[in-house]
Amino acid sequence: VQKELSPLQVFQELSNEITRLTEAIYGVAPDIEFRGNLTCTLDYIPRHVQFMGQELLKNAVRATTERHKPRDGPGIGFAS
């Protein structure tokens, strides 16, 4: 368990990876915007947060990209 884990930091790192992967596969990727309590911290297992975040972001980016190609579609917002 990591004390004061920042979900925002985890999600930002994941969003960079997923954006690069999506651009490599589809040629485009939606913008990802983070909203809400961006300063929150958790006492939680980092790998669990990474896994949950990866699945959420991956599914949201894929669905948005497939539905709104080309890039004039909406971005993705995550609120905490």
C-alpha contacts under 8 A as a table, 3 or more apart, distances in Angstrom:
res1	aa1	res2	aa2	distance
1	V	43	D	6.29
1	V	44	Y	4.96
1	V	45	I	4.50
1	V	46	P	7.19
2	Q	5	L	5.96
2	Q	42	L	7.92
2	Q	43	D	5.48
2	Q	44	Y	5.47
2	Q	45	I	5.86
2	Q	46	P	6.59
3	K	42	L	6.57
3	K	43	D	4.36
3	K	44	Y	6.79
4	E	41	T	4.73
4	E	42	L	4.99
4	E	43	D	5.36
5	L	41	T	5.10
5	L	42	L	4.93
5	L	43	D	6.01
5	L	44	Y	6.74
5	L	46	P	7.20
6	S	9	Q	5.41
6	S	10	V	6.63
6	S	39	T	7.37
6	S	40	C	6.52
6	S	41	T	4.75
6	S	42	L	6.55
7	P	10	V	5.09
7	P	11	F	6.06
7	P	40	C	7.45
7	P	41	T	6.68
7	P	42	L	7.42
7	P	49	V	7.12
8	L	11	F	5.11
8	L	12	Q	5.98
8	L	34	F	7.80
8	L	38	L	6.18
8	L	39	T	7.64
9	Q	12	Q	5.13
9	Q	13	E	6.29
10	V	13	E	5.37
10	V	14	L	6.27
10	V	49	V	7.50
10	V	50	Q	6.35
10	V	53	G	7.73
11	F	14	L	4.98
11	F	15	S	5.89
11	F	50	Q	7.42
11	F	53	G	6.08
11	F	54	Q	7.71
12	Q	15	S	5.02
12	Q	16	N	6.36
13	E	16	N	5.37
13	E	17	E	6.66
14	L	17	E	5.19
14	L	18	I	6.08
14	L	50	Q	7.61
14	L	53	G	7.37
14	L	54	Q	6.27
14	L	57	L	7.80
15	S	18	I	5.06
15	S	19	T	5.83
15	S	32	I	7.22
15	S	57	L	6.88
16	N	19	T	5.21
16	N	20	R	6.28
17	E	20	R	5.28
17	E	21	L	6.24
18	I	21	L	5.03
18	I	22	T	5.96
18	I	57	L	7.43
18	I	58	K	6.45
18	I	61	V	7.87
19	T	22	T	5.10
19	T	23	E	6.09
19	T	29	A	5.85
19	T	30	P	7.68
19	T	61	V	7.90
20	R	23	E	5.21
20	R	24	A	6.20
20	R	29	A	7.98
21	L	24	A	5.07
21	L	25	I	6.28
22	T	25	I	5.13
22	T	26	Y	5.76
22	T	27	G	7.12
22	T	28	V	6.68
22	T	29	A	5.68
22	T	61	V	7.63
22	T	62	R	7.36
23	E	26	Y	5.32
23	E	27	G	4.38
23	E	28	V	4.55
23	E	29	A	5.34
24	A	27	G	5.64
24	A	28	V	7.78
26	Y	29	A	7.40
26	Y	65	T	7.72
28	V	65	T	7.34
28	V	69	K	7.69
28	V	70	P	7.05
28	V	71	R	6.19
29	A	61	V	7.15
29	A	65	T	6.17
29	A	71	R	6.90
30	P	61	V	6.65
30	P	64	T	7.08
30	P	65	T	6.47
30	P	71	R	6.60
30	P	73	G	7.40
30	P	74	P	6.98
30	P	75	G	5.03
30	P	76	I	6.72
31	D	74	P	7.83
31	D	75	G	4.65
31	D	76	I	6.19
32	I	75	G	5.79
32	I	76	I	4.79
32	I	77	G	5.98
32	I	78	F	7.82
33	E	75	G	7.20
33	E	76	I	6.02
33	E	77	G	4.73
33	E	78	F	6.44
34	F	38	L	7.57
34	F	77	G	5.70
34	F	78	F	5.00
34	F	79	A	6.21
35	R	38	L	6.67
35	R	77	G	6.77
35	R	78	F	5.82
35	R	79	A	4.63
35	R	80	S	6.86
36	G	78	F	7.80
36	G	79	A	4.74
36	G	80	S	5.01
37	N	40	C	5.77
37	N	79	A	7.52
37	N	80	S	5.76
38	L	80	S	7.40
44	Y	48	H	7.85
44	Y	49	V	7.60
45	I	48	H	5.52
45	I	49	V	6.70
46	P	49	V	5.22
46	P	50	Q	6.17
47	R	50	Q	4.95
47	R	51	F	6.08
48	H	51	F	5.13
48	H	52	M	6.19
49	V	52	M	5.23
49	V	53	G	5.92
50	Q	53	G	5.13
50	Q	54	Q	5.87
51	F	54	Q	5.12
51	F	55	E	6.28
52	M	55	E	5.35
52	M	56	L	6.24
53	G	56	L	5.14
53	G	57	L	5.96
54	Q	57	L	5.30
54	Q	58	K	5.77
55	E	58	K	5.15
55	E	59	N	6.02
56	L	59	N	5.45
56	L	60	A	6.10
57	L	60	A	5.13
57	L	61	V	5.87
58	K	61	V	5.33
58	K	62	R	6.01
59	N	62	R	5.22
59	N	63	A	6.04
60	A	63	A	5.28
60	A	64	T	6.03
60	A	76	I	7.29
61	V	64	T	5.20
61	V	65	T	5.91
61	V	76	I	7.30
62	R	65	T	5.14
62	R	66	E	6.03
63	A	66	E	5.28
63	A	67	R	6.04
64	T	67	R	5.22
64	T	68	H	5.84
64	T	73	G	7.78
64	T	74	P	7.69
64	T	75	G	7.82
64	T	76	I	7.69
65	T	68	H	5.38
65	T	69	K	5.68
65	T	70	P	7.84
65	T	71	R	7.81
66	E	69	K	6.03
68	H	71	R	6.87
68	H	72	D	7.18
68	H	73	G	4.84
68	H	74	P	7.48
69	K	72	D	7.21
69	K	73	G	6.75
70	P	73	G	6.89
